[in-house]
Amino acid sequence: MADGSPKPQKELGKHKTQLRKLEREKEKAFPGLGMTAYQAFLEGRITEESLVSACGSIKDIDTQIEQENAAIESLKAEIEQLKALKKKPGAICPNCGAPMEAGARFCPNCGHAPAPAINVCASCGTPLSPGARFCGNCGNPTVSGPAAPQPLQPEAPAAPPPAQTLQQPPAPPGYAPPPPPPPGTQATDSGGTVEEKQEKKCPSCFAIIIEEDALFCGECGTRLG
């Protein structure tokens, strides 16, 4: 072997590498050949019995695939209809804006728990306590509460029977009557005075007002004072 000629061992490696490359390209070509043959079968251009049988099995699989896809699409449409029925119109998450189902406690998109709705007075915007019939700030009737009762007309008191005139004995010489007690007090047997606490009543329904600083009657909503 002359000097400068390629070594056999090196040349052998090159040929083996090229062989493996060609074999991989051949394997990649088979799927394309199969698809081409199957298309020819669908077009009626293949009559070989063995090829017709193999292509027929593939066609049966294609038919089953189409049926499964149709069933999946039908079920998806039914699920969307059920979701639309469960969703409350206008109910959206205040955090991310995603629609929420009626009665949901958490947003299905971000997990946010919306705060419960608080009733407020339609007149002044003050939060109302549950079951309140009137606003504690302005006395306005609540929208959901029952209508305010009509103020009762006070009945005229019956005339007292005529009192019998009693003959008072004459006062002794030099006697001076005691001064009347100041307003809001009453005299005692010992001659002192005791402060008398008067009950505050509603001028419309005559209900007793327990809170001294109440601005409105809690029974009928009439403004006090």
Protein Blocks (a to p, Z undefined) as FASTA:
>chain_A
ZZhiacfklmmmmmmmmmmmmmmmmmmmmmmmmmmmmmmmmnopafbfklmmmmmmmmmm
mmmmmmmmmmmmmmmmmmmmmmmmmpcghiacfklopacdehiabdfklopacddddddd
fklopacdehiabdfklopacfklccdddddddddddddddddddddddddehiacdddd
dehiacdfkopacddddddddfklopacfblkbcbdfklopaeZZ
